């Protein structure tokens, strides 16, 4: 008996509460126990039963006493407790081995039946019922299932986790062995999983209470900055590996930010809001972040701090190139931040369909090799550490407005770099958390609009021009004017002259087809309707006029430049 208890103690799962017996039914052959129960109000019978229980189950005697009387007597529960407490234990030597053996058998069978192993007294055999087992599982563990067939178990540290097939199997096996030792088999496990998906409370999605941050020591309410106890009702799947210390500060971290931003207060404010946003389970800002700049500028140090702040277990590292592929996004599931440092595109342009959906928190289809695809609504924010910004197949406003390009303008030479800096900053994590929360609060108050920053706006303007040079051409040389018109064929001809003077990458827009696709995107982004009119076989764009063309060169048939 003692050996069995030690084995079970080793296998206790952090997802399961302690087993509490509810009912032990009598067998037809349980003559001695039945006799004691029928005369339970006599001092001798009560003492004998209580002593026998103490001998077998020790401190759990009261639970088993109530379980034996369940259904046998109609007295209220508090009466059972009172009877038990008034009982005087008799000498253990007076308790017969036959009584102990009969009681032990009832306890074993009762525990087995509550775990789904139903006992047939006539055949002296057990049969497994997955429905009964699942009810025991759910009594012992907070379980939630989603409509797409995913199971989440509540960990005692205060967060829901989605166990792998093997991890879930271990919990099921632990509970099965608690009922009947060495009883697990794969067929029974598969039955249990199917029942749990149907028996557990079904939720539309997890992490619905997004005005809370789950920390090691409680749930931080962002409305009142009050720390509340953990509870399954928050449906939180992300816990930051740090405790909330409201008075903690981070002076070294603040100095570090001043260094990497060249003391740009606007840029520091955005950094504060970005860090706060990354801590949350929210995607309302609908932004992805490019940490942009050459090496030796603090990007790697900041990324390591973010990773430790959010928790390595909550961070994925899927490169930018993977977002346009059929497979490879399953790593985002249940992660709160994706931080990727390897973002070379190999000369390919970014396909933005999945990228934009993830940034907005829209439902995506995740294809997993050798498994059925699933529909998933991500809450993962995207951070890409880049030396050069990627080319994009999408030059629409819908793509560009989802980006925050955060420049890292400083360059630290090797002699200037503090090799102990990361360790110094990690010591300030509680203070960095408080600093980031202030940024998140400001972001929420501003309806998830990041603060204005001149340096970021300049990065955006440059990137926009690089990706769609047609837009810069339009803004420089075309104005809207009532009654004016431009011949359609003139647009591309004059654009080529402009390109020749700029000396920039044309992004393929020398092609008429691509030029017109990009031109129409510019009009759509600017909210300008396309109004054309055909006059004697020539198509004109109404309401537009060329300006400032006098300095543009023109190309002669021999390729020489002629001033226009």
TIVEXZA-36702 format. One record per residue (C-alpha): residue in one letter; x, y, z. Coordinates in steps of 0.1 Angstrom, whole numbers, padded with zeros to 4 digits, always signed. Layout:
BEGIN
AXYZ...
% end
This chain:
BEGIN
X+0000+0000+0000X+0028+0023+0010X+0047+0016-0022X+0016+0024-0044X+0011+0058-0027X+0047+0067-0035X+0044+0058-0071X+0012+0078-0075X+0028+0108-0058X+0056+0108-0085X+0031+0108-0113X+0008+0137-0101X+0002+0161-0129X+0003+0199-0126X-0030+0199-0144X-0049+0177-0120X-0064+0186-0086X-0061+0161-0058X-0084+0131-0060X-0114+0132-0036X-0136+0101-0035X-0173+0108-0038X-0190+0074-0036X-0181+0039-0027X-0209+0014-0034X-0213-0018-0014X-0211-0052-0030X-0235-0080-0024X-0207-0098-0005X-0198-0068+0016X-0215-0083+0047X-0192-0069+0074X-0193-0033+0061X-0230-0034+0055X-0235-0046+0091X-0214-0017+0104X-0232+0009+0083X-0267-0004+0094X-0256+0001+0130X-0235+0032+0124X-0253+0051+0152X-0240+0027+0178X-0207+0037+0194X-0190+0004+0188X-0199+0001+0151X-0189+0038+0144X-0156+0033+0162X-0148+0001+0144X-0155+0016+0109X-0135+0048+0116X-0106+0028+0130X-0106+0005+0100X-0106+0035+0076X-0077+0052+0095X-0057+0020+0092X-0061+0019+0054X-0064+0055+0041X-0051+0075+0070X-0058+0113+0067X-0084+0106+0039X-0106+0087+0063X-0133+0114+0065X-0137+0114+0027X-0141+0077+0025X-0165+0077+0055X-0188+0101+0036X-0184+0081+0004X-0195+0049+0021X-0225+0066+0036X-0234+0082+0003X-0267+0066-0009X-0268+0044+0022X-0281+0070+0046X-0303+0101+0041X-0286+0123+0067X-0272+0156+0054X-0234+0159+0047X-0226+0179+0078X-0241+0151+0100X-0216+0127+0086X-0188+0150+0095X-0201+0154+0130X-0205+0116+0135X-0169+0111+0123X-0155+0137+0146X-0173+0123+0176X-0161+0087+0169X-0136+0072+0193X-0110+0051+0177X-0107+0016+0190X-0075-0004+0192X-0063-0014+0158X-0057-0049+0170X-0094-0054+0175X-0101-0047+0138X-0101-0080+0120X-0081-0088+0089X-0113-0099+0071X-0129-0065+0077X-0098-0046+0065X-0096-0068+0034X-0133-0062+0026X-0129-0025+0032X-0098-0023+0010X-0115-0041-0018X-0145-0017-0016X-0121+0013-0017X-0102-0001-0047X-0134-0008-0066X-0149+0026-0057X-0118+0044-0069X-0117+0023-0101X-0154+0030-0109X-0150+0067-0104X-0122+0066-0130X-0144+0048-0155X-0135+0012-0147X-0169-0003-0140X-0169-0035-0119X-0190-0065-0126X-0193-0084-0093X-0207-0116-0109X-0178-0118-0134X-0153-0102-0111X-0141-0081-0140X-0138-0045-0151X-0149-0027-0183X-0138+0008-0193X-0163+0036-0199X-0147+0067-0214X-0177+0089-0206X-0174+0082-0169X-0136+0087-0170X-0140+0120-0188X-0163+0133-0161X-0137+0124-0135X-0111+0141-0157X-0131+0173-0159X-0138+0173-0122X-0101+0173-0116X-0089+0196-0144X-0103+0228-0160X-0106+0218-0196X-0117+0240-0225X-0122+0229-0261X-0124+0251-0292X-0147+0246-0322X-0118+0235-0344X-0111+0206-0321X-0083+0218-0298X-0080+0211-0261X-0066+0233-0234X-0058+0223-0198X-0054+0247-0169X-0020+0245-0153X-0017+0251-0116X+0006+0280-0122X-0024+0299-0135X-0024+0295-0173X-0042+0273-0199X-0018+0252-0220X-0025+0232-0252X-0008+0199-0246X+0007+0179-0274X-0008+0145-0282X+0019+0129-0260X+0015+0154-0231X-0023+0149-0231X-0017+0111-0232X+0005+0114-0201X-0022+0132-0181X-0048+0106-0192X-0024+0078-0183X-0018+0092-0149X-0055+0094-0141X-0061+0059-0154X-0034+0045-0132X-0048+0063-0103X-0080+0044-0108X-0065+0010-0117X-0028+0005-0117X-0012-0003-0150X-0045-0001-0169X-0036+0024-0197X-0039+0014-0233X-0039+0035-0265X-0074+0025-0275X-0088+0037-0242X-0068+0070-0245X-0082+0076-0280X-0117+0071-0267X-0111+0095-0239X-0098+0123-0262X-0129+0121-0283X-0152+0123-0253X-0132+0152-0237X-0137+0173-0269X-0174+0168-0265X-0177+0169-0227X-0155+0200-0221X-0168+0235-0222X-0165+0248-0257X-0153+0284-0263X-0151+0304-0295X-0115+0314-0287X-0090+0317-0258X-0075+0350-0245X-0108+0369-0247X-0101+0391-0216X-0074+0412-0232X-0074+0440-0207X-0054+0416-0184X-0018+0405-0185X-0010+0372-0170X+0020+0374-0147X+0036+0348-0124X+0020+0363-0093X-0015+0371-0107X-0036+0388-0134X-0027+0425-0139X-0058+0445-0147X-0048+0472-0172X-0079+0493-0164X-0071+0497-0127X-0035+0484-0125X-0046+0460-0098X-0032+0425-0094X-0059+0399-0091X-0056+0361-0084X-0053+0337-0113X-0085+0320-0124X-0095+0297-0153X-0123+0322-0163X-0096+0345-0179X-0090+0318-0205X-0054+0330-0207X-0029+0309-0226X+0000+0333-0222X+0018+0339-0189X+0048+0362-0188X+0076+0347-0167X+0079+0377-0144X+0063+0390-0112X+0046+0424-0110X+0065+0447-0087X+0048+0481-0090X+0077+0501-0075X+0104+0486-0097X+0124+0509-0120X+0148+0504-0149X+0173+0533-0151X+0200+0513-0170X+0174+0503-0196X+0162+0539-0201X+0199+0550-0207X+0203+0521-0231X+0173+0534-0251X+0187+0569-0252X+0219+0555-0266X+0203+0534-0294X+0179+0562-0305X+0205+0590-0303X+0183+0605-0275X+0153+0608-0298X+0123+0613-0274X+0098+0606-0301X+0114+0573-0310X+0117+0563-0274X+0080+0568-0269X+0073+0545-0298X+0097+0519-0284X+0077+0521-0251X+0044+0515-0269X+0058+0487-0290X+0071+0469-0259X+0038+0473-0241X+0019+0461-0272X+0041+0430-0274X+0032+0421-0238X-0005+0420-0245X-0027+0393-0262X-0042+0421-0283X-0039+0427-0321X-0060+0458-0323X-0032+0480-0335X-0028+0458-0366X+0009+0465-0369X+0040+0445-0377X+0074+0458-0366X+0106+0460-0386X+0137+0467-0364X+0158+0483-0391X+0194+0492-0393X+0229+0478-0398X+0248+0458-0372X+0262+0470-0339X+0232+0493-0332X+0215+0476-0302X+0189+0456-0321X+0201+0422-0308X+0203+0434-0272X+0167+0448-0273X+0154+0416-0289X+0170+0394-0262X+0153+0416-0235X+0119+0414-0252X+0123+0376-0255X+0130+0372-0218X+0103+0397-0209X+0076+0379-0229X+0090+0345-0221X+0110+0322-0245X+0081+0297-0244X+0058+0324-0258X+0080+0334-0287X+0084+0319-0321X+0110+0327-0347X+0095+0321-0382X+0115+0340-0409X+0097+0365-0431X+0101+0343-0462X+0080+0316-0446X+0049+0337-0445X+0043+0333-0482X+0047+0295-0482X+0021+0267-0479X+0036+0252-0448X+0056+0266-0418X+0032+0288-0399X+0022+0262-0372X+0049+0276-0350X+0028+0307-0344X+0001+0288-0326X-0003+0299-0290X+0026+0323-0293X+0023+0359-0284X+0053+0373-0304X+0072+0361-0334X+0108+0375-0334X+0128+0366-0365X+0164+0377-0371X+0170+0357-0403X+0149+0375-0428X+0167+0373-0461X+0142+0369-0489X+0166+0354-0514X+0157+0379-0541X+0120+0371-0538X+0093+0396-0529X+0071+0392-0499X+0037+0376-0504X+0015+0395-0480X-0018+0375-0477X-0010+0356-0446X+0012+0384-0433X-0016+0409-0433X-0041+0385-0418X-0018+0376-0389X-0010+0412-0382X-0048+0420-0380X-0056+0389-0359X-0078+0375-0387X-0085+0338-0389X-0060+0319-0411X-0057+0284-0424X-0026+0267-0410X-0014+0238-0430X+0006+0212-0410X+0025+0185-0428X+0009+0150-0424X-0020+0165-0404X-0053+0181-0413X-0052+0219-0417X-0068+0240-0390X-0084+0274-0388X-0066+0296-0363X-0071+0331-0351X-0036+0343-0341X-0028+0368-0313X+0009+0368-0323X+0026+0401-0330X+0054+0401-0356X+0088+0415-0351X+0115+0413-0379X+0151+0423-0373X+0164+0435-0407X+0195+0452-0422X+0175+0459-0454X+0137+0462-0458X+0121+0435-0479X+0107+0439-0514X+0069+0434-0515X+0045+0421-0541X+0019+0443-0524X+0022+0480-0527X-0013+0489-0515X-0021+0512-0487X-0035+0481-0469X+0000+0467-0467X+0020+0498-0459X-0003+0509-0431X+0003+0476-0412X+0040+0484-0408X+0060+0502-0381X+0096+0506-0393X+0116+0513-0362X+0151+0527-0372X+0182+0520-0351X+0203+0550-0361X+0233+0546-0337X+0264+0526-0345X+0285+0513-0316X+0321+0503-0324X+0334+0472-0307X+0353+0492-0281X+0321+0510-0271X+0300+0479-0265X+0294+0468-0230X+0297+0430-0229X+0278+0428-0196X+0249+0450-0208X+0224+0423-0214X+0229+0408-0179X+0225+0443-0164X+0193+0449-0183X+0179+0414-0174X+0183+0424-0137X+0159+0452-0144X+0131+0431-0160X+0104+0440-0133X+0112+0477-0139X+0112+0472-0177X+0078+0456-0174X+0064+0487-0155X+0080+0510-0182X+0064+0489-0210X+0030+0489-0193X+0030+0527-0193X+0035+0525-0230X+0007+0500-0234X-0016+0523-0213X-0008+0553-0236X-0014+0531-0267X-0048+0520-0254X-0058+0555-0245X-0049+0566-0281X-0071+0539-0296X-0041+0518-0305X-0025+0545-0326X+0012+0547-0321X+0027+0581-0312X+0040+0602-0341X+0077+0599-0348X+0095+0619-0374X+0123+0593-0379X+0097+0565-0384X+0077+0586-0408X+0108+0593-0429X+0115+0555-0430X+0080+0549-0442X+0081+0575-0469X+0114+0562-0482X+0102+0526-0482X+0070+0535-0499X+0088+0552-0527X+0113+0523-0530X+0085+0498-0533X+0063+0519-0556X+0082+0545-0575X+0051+0553-0595X+0037+0570-0563X+0066+0594-0561X+0062+0602-0598X+0025+0609-0593X+0030+0631-0563X+0058+0652-0580X+0043+0656-0615X+0005+0651-0615X-0021+0674-0600X-0058+0672-0600X-0075+0700-0619X-0111+0703-0631X-0114+0705-0668X-0078+0692-0674X-0070+0659-0690X-0039+0638-0699X-0036+0614-0728X-0033+0579-0715X-0002+0570-0736X+0017+0600-0722X+0017+0587-0686X+0042+0558-0693X+0064+0578-0717X+0069+0607-0692X+0073+0582-0663X+0102+0566-0681X+0119+0600-0685X+0114+0606-0648X+0129+0572-0639X+0159+0579-0660X+0166+0611-0640X+0160+0595-0606X+0184+0566-0610X+0164+0543-0587X+0153+0507-0589X+0122+0507-0611X+0107+0476-0594X+0097+0463-0629X+0076+0494-0636X+0093+0500-0670X+0068+0474-0681X+0036+0491-0693X+0015+0464-0677X+0032+0467-0642X+0032+0505-0645X-0005+0506-0650X-0011+0482-0622X+0009+0503-0598X-0006+0536-0611X-0041+0523-0604X-0030+0513-0569X-0017+0548-0563X-0051+0563-0573X-0069+0538-0551X-0046+0546-0521X-0052+0584-0527X-0089+0579-0530X-0089+0593-0566X-0116+0579-0589X-0105+0568-0624X-0125+0589-0650X-0116+0582-0686X-0130+0596-0719X-0123+0584-0755X-0120+0612-0781X-0115+0602-0817X-0099+0569-0807X-0076+0584-0780X-0082+0576-0743X-0078+0605-0719X-0077+0606-0681X-0101+0634-0670X-0093+0659-0642X-0055+0655-0642X-0026+0677-0654X+0012+0673-0656X+0033+0698-0638X+0071+0706-0634X+0081+0687-0665X+0106+0713-0677X+0137+0696-0662X+0129+0661-0672X+0151+0647-0700X+0137+0630-0730X+0152+0601-0749X+0159+0604-0786X+0156+0574-0809X+0194+0570-0807X+0193+0568-0769X+0208+0602-0762X+0192+0624-0736X+0175+0655-0748X+0163+0682-0723X+0125+0686-0724
% end
